[in-house]
Amino acid sequence: MGIKKELLKLFGSGRSNKAAKGKIAFAAEMEAVRAGKSAYKAHLQSGVSHSPLLRRNIHRLEKGLCFPDGKRTFAEKYITETVTAFSVALKADTHDPLELQWAKDVLTRYFDRVEKTAPIIADAYALFLSGHDAYAGSSSPFPFKQITPVEGINGESFLRLCQNRVSCRWFTDQKLSRLQIEQAVNSASQAASACNRQPFQFLLIENAELKKQVVNLPFGTAGFGEDLPHLMMVLGDLSNFALERDRHLIYIDSALATAQLMLSFTAQGFASVPINWPDVEENHSTARKLLGLENYHVPIMLVGFGCPDPEAMIPFSQKKSPHSLMKVYD
């Protein structure tokens, strides 16, 4: 029995019952989490383009390497699984070479730093060296002082950029180049992410008929949605997690990244509008069918963007003051 039929059997149709709809949405989320955990375990043994376990553990190693006291022994609890995940990734022709380079650089720095007298670390080091040589790489922890300040940007100018980021719903017919869109996605990828797993994707929907079907799924797009020159779905990927407790990271991390995506569009002279995606199981299911997604893929929001119509009217949308938003504990 399909997930939707099973949920309806448990909770009723939900068409006239708000409580039933809420139960269906919650049960659907749990099914997505279950599917994500299953996919996560499968990915550990097979070649994929990215390894959530490898990314998380390499990030943990980096943080350990950044401690001022220069720890000589750490990560015994997870170094074996980290090197094993690295070995699996090395054998996969499809694995992202930049991820492999980063992992190799950090592992090289780690084994150069720690004492290898502990059997666990010594065995992990032997496994790491089987198949390639260690070397001094570049994608590893670096001093903060190496960061070069960006000229022309300060607190005031950045505030003005943020204030210029408005939700615009009216655009010209002019299209952005793929390079301009990729620059925004590159900016989004620099956002903070829990253990650098980045459990999201940006689905650029350029097909006119598909765009029309997707943009009409959430509420609140009547009157402008079908006229958006570009549409992107922000997609959460629950296959990045082994534990239920991490299920909300798809929302946190994708929101951080999407904010930077829209700021990049603003900085390039374009405009955007985030479109809320309510947690409605039927909409999730329809989107998955339209876009060929898995059960562990969760739509987070849509983003429309393009060249703004100079005559477009923008809601003022008074923001809360810092005094309202910030509570100080002296």
C-alpha positions in Angstrom: 0.0 0.0 0.0 1.4 3.5 -0.9 2.3 5.9 1.8 -0.7 8.2 1.0 -3.2 5.4 1.2 -1.7 4.1 4.4 -1.9 7.5 6.0 -5.5 7.9 4.9 -6.3 4.5 6.4 -4.8 5.6 9.7 -6.2 9.1 9.9 -9.1 9.5 7.5 -9.3 11.6 4.4 -8.4 14.8 6.2 -10.3 16.9 3.7 -12.5 18.5 6.3 -10.6 17.7 9.4 -7.6 19.9 10.3 -6.4 17.6 13.0 -6.3 14.7 10.6 -4.4 16.8 8.1 -1.9 17.6 10.7 -1.4 13.9 11.6 -1.0 13.1 7.9 1.7 15.7 7.5 3.5 14.5 10.6 3.3 10.8 9.5 4.5 11.8 6.0 7.5 13.6 7.6 8.4 10.4 9.6 8.2 8.4 6.4 10.5 10.8 4.7 12.9 10.5 7.6 12.7 6.7 7.5 13.4 6.7 3.7 16.3 9.1 4.3 17.9 6.9 7.0 17.6 3.9 4.7 19.3 5.7 1.8 22.0 7.0 4.1 22.9 3.4 5.1 22.9 2.3 1.5 25.2 5.2 0.5 27.8 4.0 3.0 28.5 0.9 0.9 28.1 2.3 -2.6 29.7 5.0 -4.7 27.9 8.3 -4.7 28.8 11.8 -5.6 29.0 13.0 -2.0 29.3 11.2 1.3 27.5 12.8 4.2 29.4 10.7 6.7 32.8 11.6 5.1 31.8 15.3 5.0 30.7 15.3 8.6 33.7 13.5 10.0 36.3 15.5 8.0 34.7 18.6 9.3 35.0 17.2 12.9 38.7 16.5 12.2 39.2 20.1 11.0 37.7 21.5 14.1 40.0 19.3 16.2 43.0 20.5 14.2 42.0 24.1 14.9 42.3 23.8 18.7 44.9 26.3 20.0 46.6 23.7 22.2 47.3 21.4 19.2 45.9 18.1 20.5 48.2 15.1 19.8 45.5 12.5 20.2 41.8 12.8 19.3 39.1 11.4 17.1 39.8 7.7 18.1 36.0 7.1 18.2 35.4 7.9 14.6 38.7 7.9 12.7 38.3 4.3 11.5 34.9 5.0 9.9 36.2 8.2 8.4 39.1 6.5 6.6 36.8 3.7 5.6 34.3 6.2 4.1 37.2 7.9 2.3 38.4 4.5 0.9 34.8 3.8 -0.4 34.7 7.3 -2.0 38.1 6.8 -3.7 36.8 3.7 -5.5 33.7 5.5 -6.9 34.2 7.0 -10.3 31.3 9.4 -9.7 32.6 10.9 -6.4 33.1 14.7 -6.4 36.9 15.2 -6.8 36.8 18.4 -4.8 35.3 16.5 -1.8 38.0 13.8 -2.2 40.8 16.4 -2.3 39.5 18.2 0.8 39.2 14.9 2.7 42.7 13.7 1.6 44.2 17.1 2.7 42.6 17.1 6.1 43.4 13.4 6.8 47.0 14.0 5.8 47.2 16.9 8.2 45.5 14.9 10.9 47.9 11.9 10.7 50.8 14.3 10.6 49.6 15.9 13.8 48.5 13.0 16.0 50.5 10.4 17.9 50.2 7.1 16.0 51.0 4.9 18.9 47.4 4.1 19.7 46.4 0.9 17.8 43.2 2.5 16.4 45.0 5.5 14.9 47.9 3.3 13.7 45.5 1.0 11.9 43.5 3.8 10.4 46.8 5.4 9.2 47.8 2.2 7.5 44.4 2.0 5.7 44.7 5.6 4.7 48.1 5.0 3.1 47.0 1.8 1.2 46.5 3.0 -2.4 48.1 6.4 -2.3 50.8 8.5 -0.6 50.3 11.2 2.0 51.2 14.7 0.9 50.9 18.3 2.1 47.7 19.5 0.6 46.0 22.9 0.6 42.4 22.3 1.6 42.9 22.1 5.3 42.6 24.5 8.3 44.1 27.9 7.8 44.7 31.0 10.0 41.9 33.5 10.1 44.4 36.2 9.3 44.8 34.8 5.8 41.3 36.0 4.9 41.6 39.1 2.8 39.0 41.8 3.6 36.7 42.7 0.7 37.2 46.3 -0.3 34.3 48.6 -0.3 32.1 46.5 2.1 31.5 47.5 5.7 28.6 47.2 8.1 26.7 50.1 6.6 27.1 49.0 3.0 26.1 45.5 3.8 23.0 46.7 5.6 22.0 48.6 2.4 22.5 45.5 0.4 20.2 43.6 2.8 17.6 46.4 2.6 17.7 46.3 -1.2 16.8 42.6 -1.0 13.1 42.9 -1.4 10.5 40.4 -2.5 9.7 41.5 -6.0 6.9 39.7 -7.9 7.1 41.6 -11.2 9.8 41.1 -13.8 10.8 41.9 -17.4 11.1 39.1 -20.0 14.9 39.4 -19.9 16.5 36.1 -18.8 19.6 35.7 -16.7 22.6 33.8 -18.1 23.4 30.4 -16.6 26.7 31.9 -15.4 24.9 34.6 -13.4 22.6 32.0 -11.8 25.6 29.7 -11.0 27.3 32.7 -9.3 24.3 33.0 -7.0 24.4 29.3 -6.2 28.1 29.5 -5.6 27.4 32.3 -3.1 24.7 30.2 -1.5 27.1 27.3 -1.1 29.4 29.4 1.2 26.7 29.5 3.9 27.2 27.8 7.2 26.0 24.2 7.4 25.9 21.8 10.3 29.1 19.7 9.9 29.3 21.0 6.3 26.9 18.4 5.0 24.9 20.9 3.0 21.7 18.7 2.8 20.0 20.6 0.1 19.9 21.2 -3.7 18.7 24.1 -5.9 16.5 22.7 -8.7 16.4 25.2 -11.6 13.1 24.7 -13.4 13.3 26.3 -16.8 10.7 24.1 -18.7 7.7 26.3 -19.1 5.0 23.7 -18.6 6.8 22.1 -15.7 7.4 25.5 -14.1 3.7 26.3 -14.4 2.7 23.0 -12.7 5.2 23.4 -9.8 4.6 27.1 -9.1 0.9 26.5 -8.7 1.4 23.8 -6.0 2.0 26.1 -3.0 -0.5 28.8 -1.8 0.0 32.4 -2.5 1.3 32.5 -6.1 -2.0 33.5 -7.7 -1.6 36.4 -10.2 2.2 36.4 -10.5 3.6 32.8 -10.3 3.2 31.8 -13.9 4.9 35.0 -15.1 8.1 34.4 -13.2 11.1 34.3 -15.7 13.0 31.9 -13.5 11.9 29.4 -10.9 14.0 27.4 -8.5 13.0 24.8 -5.9 15.0 24.6 -2.7 15.1 20.9 -1.9 16.0 19.2 1.4 17.7 15.8 1.3 17.1 13.7 4.4 19.5 10.9 3.1 22.3 13.0 4.7 21.4 11.9 8.2 21.5 8.7 10.2 19.6 10.1 13.2 16.1 11.4 13.5 17.3 14.3 15.7 19.0 15.9 12.6 15.8 15.9 10.5 15.3 19.7 10.8 18.8 20.6 9.5 17.4 20.5 6.0 15.3 23.6 6.9 18.0 25.4 8.9 20.9 24.9 6.4 18.8 25.5 3.3 17.4 28.7 4.8 20.9 30.0 5.5 22.0 29.2 2.0 18.9 30.6 0.3 19.3 33.9 2.1 22.8 34.2 0.5 21.4 33.1 -2.9 18.9 36.0 -2.9 21.5 38.5 -1.6 23.7 37.5 -4.6 20.9 38.1 -7.0 20.5 41.6 -5.4 24.2 42.3 -5.6 24.1 41.4 -9.3 21.3 43.9 -9.9 18.5 41.3 -10.1 15.5 40.6 -7.9 13.9 37.6 -6.3 10.9 36.4 -4.3 10.9 33.5 -1.8 7.7 31.5 -2.0 6.5 29.7 1.1 5.9 25.9 0.7 3.4 24.7 3.3 3.8 21.3 4.8 1.1 19.6 2.8 1.7 15.9 2.0 -0.2 16.0 -1.2 1.9 18.8 -2.5 5.1 17.0 -1.5 3.9 13.9 -3.3 2.9 15.8 -6.5 6.3 17.6 -6.6 8.2 14.4 -6.2 6.3 12.9 -9.2 6.7 15.9 -11.4 10.5 16.2 -10.7 11.4 12.5 -10.3 12.3 12.8 -6.6 12.7 10.3 -3.8 10.6 10.1 -0.7 13.5 11.5 1.3 13.5 14.6 -0.8 11.5 17.4 0.9 10.6 20.7 -0.9 11.5 23.6 1.4 10.5 26.6 -0.7 10.4 28.1 -4.1 12.4 31.1 -5.3 11.3 33.2 -8.3 13.9 35.6 -9.7 14.8 37.6 -12.7 15.3 41.2 -14.0 12.9 43.4 -12.0 10.3 45.6 -13.7 11.4 49.2 -12.9 7.8 50.1 -12.3 7.1 47.1 -10.0 5.5 48.0 -6.7 7.1 46.6 -3.5 5.3 46.1 -0.2 7.1 48.2 2.5 7.0 45.3 5.0 8.2 47.1 8.1 10.8 45.0 9.8 11.1 44.5 13.6 13.8 46.7 15.2 17.0 45.3 16.8 15.5 46.2 20.2 12.5 44.0 19.5 14.5 41.1 18.1 17.5 41.0 20.5 17.3 40.2 24.1 20.5 41.0 26.1 21.7 39.1 29.1 24.3 41.4 30.9 
